[in-house]
Amino acid sequence: MTNSWTDIKNTDLVIVMGGNAAEAHPCGFKWVTEAKAHRGAKLIVVDPRYTRTASVADYYAPIRPGSDIAFLMGVIRWCIENDKVQWDYVRNYTNASFLVREDFGWSDGLFTGYDEEKRDFNKESWDYQKGDDGFVLTDPTLQDPRCVWNMLKAHVDVYTPEFVENITGTPRDKFLTVCQMIGECSAPDRTMTSMYALGWTQHSKGAQNIRGMAMLQLILGNIGVRGGGMNALRGHSNIQGLTDIGLMSNLIPGYLNIPTEKETDWQTYLSTRTFTPLRPGQTSYWQNYPKFMVSFLKAMWGDAATAENDWAYEYLPKLDVPAYDLLRMVELMNHDKVNLYFCQGFNPLLSAPDRGKVTRGLSRLKMLVVMDPLATETAHFWENHGAHNDVDPAQIQTEVLELPTTCFAEDEGALVNSGRWLQWHWPGATPPGEAKHDTWIMAQIWLRVRELYRQEGGAFPDPILNLAWNYADPGEPMPEELAREMNGRALADLTDPATGATVLRAGQQVSSFGQLRDDGTTMAGCWIYAGSWTEDGNMMARRDNSDPDDVGMFLNWSFAWPANRRILYNRASADLEGNPWDPSRPLISWNGERWQGYDVPDIPPTAPPGEVGPFIMNQEGVSRLFSRGLMRDGPFPTHMEPFESPMANVFNARMRGNPVARMFETDAARLGTSDEFPFVATSYRLTEHFHYWTKHNPVNAALQPEFFVEISEELAAERGITKGGRVRVWSKRGEVWAKAVVTKRIRPMTCGGKPVHVVGIPLHWGFMGSARKGWGPNSLTPFVGDANVDTPEFKAFLVNIEPAAEEPVA
Amino acid sequence: MKDIATSPTTAASNPPVQPTEAYFNSGDIVRISATRNVPQPDRQLEKLAKLIDVSKCIGCKACQSACIEWNDTHPAVEENVGVYENPHDLTPNMFTLMRFSEWVNPETDDLEWLIRKDGCMHCEDPGCLKACPAPGAIVQYSNGIVDFVQENCIGCGYCLTGCPFNIPRISQVDHKSYKCTLCSDRVAVGQGPACAKACPTQAIVFGTKEDMKAHAAERIEDLKSRGYENAGLYDPAGVGGTHVMYVLHHADKPQIYNGLAESPRISPIVEGWKGVTKTAGLAAIGLAAIGATLHGLFARGNEVEDHDDQAADKLVKGEDPDQDQGGHG
């Protein structure tokens, strides 16, 4: 989230698209009801299904799964055509005036530089024109045909209401009503908030869906303001924390990168991370990258990280591929490239696409270790459960170890919510049986591994033997110790270079990442968490719910990264002179000497307005309507069909899915076509359950006991399916049996002149736990992910459906 | 010094951490089933109410979950029968139930998914209590809460006959009748009902009936501003008003909310027998009920069947209810 849950009460319009907030985030949704009840806010839902969120919406519009970009580009086109643009914001706080290279272009659904063989773009032309001084050329009058604004206008020109209706299936009048409601929020005193989740991410172009709405929000002037923003609703409790501390194969804590194998030394690594400003006088805060990186390396290797050895940079692993994401790991298992797989709080048998491939992959491992509080399907993948898990245990040689862990309610630590708040919590119960904290298990394994390296050496024991491990009990680091380490501390007395005054004594906790140094005198495990555990104590444990003037900021409740800031880019909540766009909804303002207000300013506090742009993390100092080469699939979002779609891409009939999404060789053959699989399927959560956990709880199991699929009355009639009857649903990759919920909440749409039926497939059932045995949608879904981050395409694929007498007996 | 809990005015606040004594108790009972001349308490508690704002409800079933947890009931893991209601009906283990209706507004042709939390309405004039032949099985407190006292229940099912909302359910296990207690145990120590506490959108709120009516008026104003001209409060006069009320977007059509009674009244049979032939009827029903308990415990499920209704009817008319039932109570 750019903003916070509590800030949603400040909005005038909530758009829920690419998510189902009421159903998947019922507790946070209270802030939407608050905005409706006390601000008179309106709620729009755009979704293939009439969801529980839609049931309390002011306006609902249907959309074909996987066509969101066409819808969003259509809204942008409508806003430009109807002058629903926050012009002062667009001219000054976005890169609208920046000039784009002459050789950049778009045709046949592709940007310049496409290499079909490599499934990749040469992105060289996706850049700005630069002057002799190295800065980007701009045209503040927005007259130059190569300025970003005119390039954008040209790019969205094709997305007329007729075009949008044809692609998305959204009736034109409904689309236009949504446009009008959104367009009202271009006024400086009106704001819209975007609430989205996996409905946008789980597509082969998921990141571009989100880009599309972010661009719209910039055009409306809704980023950085109260009641605005791009608000990603995080699903798993602490999935935000997971990404923050870099539990991704290509990241290290604080969104720093693991080096690639081409970055063999420290200087090469830093050379592509200079982040010099692209416009005069801009902050370009990532220029501080070396400070964060050196402090991280000091946290990892302590005294073994020195200036002489480039802070032990050579100890870091180097990636030979962009990422070892889930799909790649399963692919590698299928090629016998993985011996041992650790599943820590993860159930890939039901969470990775094309379950058959996952089963085959797990079956080829030598050993599988599952750390989980629950008996997961993954840990029991080798057990025969009839049709629900039709395997032959005798043919599976994988050794499986289950290590029972504690669950969140038995742990101490911080959970990071969608609004980036680190909220400390304390155990509410004693762990049952042999359950152990994850930290204990990891430490115990680590100590034994280190001992083996000590005794036996190895190809490169240094990173293991030199790892800093300064905990009171090496066998179980305490949450407080880990939290203090992530915050960071001074390793020597630190003085202010300007005044010579002592800032921190050696050993003291830093109070902000501004104190971190690149000379080895500070350490911080996760720079963005600096300030969470300072010399004043545990800021995450703060529970003061005072909120001056009811603005919804709650600065003394927990700690929000970065720097306890509740709304990112909040400088953009004020105009060029530093006065709030909306005087009735102030956030921060310039008092002639400094920035002040209800939130921690996202700008140097004494930087006068007009000099430093509000988007200080960007080299431009402004936000990007044109994102240069930062995304693999284009500097503007462009309509792409899902890999399995009932219609061809209207721009280029040869193009299947996202032209740069990674597709492993054998998986292409496992894609279906609409001749064989005429219906569009989409998967989603139900409010009665949390993922695959709560089916283990008899209460949740009673509230939603059995796997079902949802179809329209029209499709039911066409296929002879009755309400509550049993159906078989199958794709190119697998089949499932389910009960049929026949509903008016799903209606056929018309796309490309043909009817499109949607089959809704909730996830939550498996073969373990208290609920009735069932399947997850991943038995059916294709093995392909987003081009930028490899999130699997779970939201749009093709299936067929027929009535079934009974489930088969395996 | 012991603390006495105070009447809750909201379910949102956290409970007191120190043990507190109940602020109301059996001394505040104003009506007792099958009992005449109940001594009236010398104080009148403030009338309470739970308000369910259907327009704010997202159908998440947190209320059902909280109800199960607080009352420690164990509803069965049933099947999916093609709908979202689970369990499929109120049961002795499920005192409240989200009921889902897909309704196409004939004026706009737009679909509306109407989700109503069903459960005991806690009628000011409770039909269950009036119909109950077992002394002390159903009581009403002066704050409006209608509570079942299972140890006095004989499982005859007449409460269901008397209920205009089809709420109580008889357990096949212990042959007692069960329904929502309005969390009388929580309310007595200053907490709101579990469902209201758990509701994430504050679609369920709790407090004095007066406050709840004022809150409802605000909500109705908001709904009218959004085009729901017929938004209104459901507090039906036919049962003397209720201590569970609804805000409805279409208050002119309560039946579209999964058959919510348009103008609920206590069955004339029950009213008749209470009003006219109470004494004779009670004497007869007492004997019949004892037979029913002994017989019914082992012989049958205690469902209200047609012959039960006929028997009640005969009681009202002063006839022997068993004369053509083969002695079956």
Interface residues (C-beta under 8 A of the other chain):
Chain A: A22 E23 P26 C27 F29 K30 T33 K36 A37 G40 Y50 R52 T53 A54 S55 V56 D58 Y60 T687 E688 P698 V699 N700 A701 A702 L703 Q704 P705 E706 F707 F708 T722 K723 G724 G725 K739 A740 V741 V742 T743 K744 R745 S770 A771 R772
Chain B: S55 K56 C57 I58 G59 C60 K61 A62 Q64 S65 I68 E69 H74 P75 A76 V77 E78 E79 N80 V81 G82 V83 Y84 N86 P87 M94 E102 V104 D110 L111 E112 W113 L114 I115 P200 T201 Q202 A203 R219 D222 S225 R226
